Amino acid sequence: MKTIYKKLLFLFVFLPFSVLAQSSLEGTVVDSKSKQPIPGVNVIIKGTPNGTSTDFDGKFKLPKVNKGDVLVFSYIGYVNQTITFASQKMVAISLEEESNQLNEVVIQVGYGSAKKKMLLGLLLW
């Protein structure tokens, strides 16, 4: 009988600590210029396979986040942003557009490909 009480006492004492050690994080991701929500942004805990992506309204919910985890927000055409989780419940992230310039454009024509200046010459011919 004493062992049952000891086991129950152990569960009631240490179970809340394990539950409180992890929390969830909610937030929204928007474009820094237009303030419009960005759907499909990857939200990943750095160094783990845990992550999620934003919904159509730019909102996400990431469970099992520990204090001190580094979160990476990434989306094609935008600069990646990282934040450190400090037990907050909600965050608002604004991503900036990447300012890369394209040097060359390749257009697929039928089954082959041609550069822009070659295609322009063919069209004028």
C-alpha positions, 0 to 999 in steps of 0.5 A: 500500500505504501508503494502505491502512495509513493508512486502516486505522490511521485506522479503528482509532484513531478508530472506538472514540472514536465508539463510546464517545461514545454509550451506552445507558441502562436503568432502571425507572419506578415510582409514588412512593406504591405503588412499583408499576411504571408501563407506557407511560411516555414516555422522551424525549431533550429536543430530539430525536425519540429516545425509548422507552416503558416495558414492562409491568414499567416497564422501558425501554432507551434507546440512543444517549444522550450525556453531558449529554442531558436525559431527560424522563419523562412519563405522563398523571396524573403530574408530568413528571420530568427528569434529566440523563444523566451516563454512568450505566448504570441509573436508577430513577425514581419519578413523583408523581401530579398533584394537579389537581382537576376542576371540572366533569364532562361525561357523554356521553348517547347522541348529546348531552352533559349536565352532571352536575346536568342529568343528575341532574335528568333521572334524578330526574324 
